Amino acid sequence: MWPTEYREHALKLIKYLVYIRGCIDRTGSQTVLLEVAKIIIQGATSFVAKV
């Protein structure tokens, strides 16, 4: 089992990605802007880098 701090980071990452997925789903058939995609990727990588 992972140490507590890793599990906490993983939980934050999962919550963030689920939130972002919801935002993308709400756009319907519209494309996601490049800047938004960059922010999503940067946010996910910053969570992973902290671990």
Backbone hydrogen bonds in HBPLUS format (Angstrom, degrees):
<---DONOR---> <-ACCEPTOR-->    atom                        ^
c    i                          cat <-CA-CA->   ^        H-A-AA   ^      H-
h    n   atom  resd res      DA  || num        DHA   H-A  angle D-A-AA Bond
n    s   type  num  typ     dist DA aas  dist angle  dist       angle   num
A0006-TYR N   A0003-PRO O   3.08 MM   3  5.54 124.5  2.40 110.1 123.1     1
A0007-ARG N   A0003-PRO O   3.17 MM   4  6.52 161.3  2.20 155.9 161.6     2
A0008-GLU N   A0004-THR O   2.89 MM   4  6.16 154.4  1.95 155.5 163.1     3
A0009-HIS N   A0005-GLU O   3.06 MM   4  6.28 158.0  2.11 143.7 149.0     4
A0010-ALA N   A0006-TYR O   2.84 MM   4  6.05 159.9  1.88 150.4 156.7     5
A0011-LEU N   A0007-ARG O   2.87 MM   4  6.04 153.9  1.94 145.0 151.9     6
A0012-LYS N   A0008-GLU O   3.00 MM   4  6.26 156.9  2.06 146.6 152.4     7
A0013-LEU N   A0009-HIS O   2.90 MM   4  6.15 158.9  1.95 150.8 156.7     8
A0014-ILE N   A0010-ALA O   2.90 MM   4  6.13 160.7  1.94 150.1 155.1     9
A0015-LYS N   A0011-LEU O   2.94 MM   4  6.15 165.8  1.96 151.1 154.8    10
A0016-TYR N   A0012-LYS O   2.91 MM   4  6.08 160.2  1.95 148.4 154.2    11
A0017-LEU N   A0013-LEU O   2.87 MM   4  6.07 167.2  1.89 154.8 158.1    12
A0018-VAL N   A0014-ILE O   2.88 MM   4  6.03 156.8  1.94 152.0 158.4    13
A0019-TYR N   A0015-LYS O   2.96 MM   4  6.13 156.8  2.01 145.7 152.1    14
A0020-ILE N   A0016-TYR O   2.90 MM   4  6.19 162.6  1.93 153.1 157.8    15
A0021-ARG N   A0017-LEU O   2.83 MM   4  5.97 155.6  1.89 143.8 151.1    16
A0022-GLY N   A0018-VAL O   3.00 MM   4  6.24 153.0  2.07 145.1 151.6    17
A0023-CYS N   A0019-TYR O   3.00 MM   4  6.39 152.3  2.08 147.3 155.1    18
A0024-ILE N   A0020-ILE O   2.91 MM   4  6.22 159.2  1.95 155.0 160.1    19
A0025-ASP N   A0021-ARG O   2.84 MM   4  6.05 160.4  1.87 150.1 156.1    20
A0026-ARG N   A0022-GLY O   2.96 MM   4  6.14 147.1  2.07 145.1 153.2    21
A0027-THR N   A0024-ILE O   3.08 MM   3  5.39 150.8  2.17 106.1 115.0    22
A0028-GLY N   A0025-ASP O   3.22 MM   3  5.83 165.0  2.24 114.2 118.8    23
A0030-GLN N   A0027-THR O   3.25 MM   3  5.52 160.7  2.29 127.4 127.0    24
A0037-ALA N   A0033-LEU O   3.00 MM   4  6.34 159.2  2.04 154.1 160.2    25
A0038-LYS N   A0034-LEU O   2.91 MM   4  6.21 153.7  1.98 151.2 158.6    26
A0039-ILE N   A0035-GLU O   3.03 MM   4  6.29 154.7  2.10 144.5 150.8    27
A0040-ILE N   A0036-VAL O   2.95 MM   4  6.24 157.4  2.00 151.4 157.6    28
A0041-ILE N   A0037-ALA O   2.98 MM   4  6.22 165.7  2.00 152.0 155.2    29
A0042-GLN N   A0038-LYS O   2.85 MM   4  6.02 163.4  1.88 150.7 155.9    30
A0043-GLY N   A0039-ILE O   2.88 MM   4  5.99 160.0  1.92 148.5 153.9    31
A0044-ALA N   A0040-ILE O   3.03 MM   4  6.24 162.3  2.06 150.4 155.0    32
A0045-THR N   A0041-ILE O   2.91 MM   4  6.09 165.6  1.93 153.6 157.9    33
A0046-SER N   A0042-GLN O   2.92 MM   4  6.02 149.5  2.01 145.0 153.2    34
A0047-PHE N   A0043-GLY O   3.21 MM   4  6.45 152.9  2.29 144.0 150.0    35
A0048-VAL N   A0044-ALA O   3.11 MM   4  6.40 161.3  2.15 148.9 154.0    36
A0049-ALA N   A0045-THR O   2.81 MM   4  5.92 158.3  1.86 148.2 154.5    37
A0050-LYS N   A0046-SER O   3.24 MM   4  6.32 137.6  2.43 136.2 144.9    38
A0051-VAL N   A0048-VAL O   3.07 MM   3  5.50 149.9  2.16 109.8 118.6    39
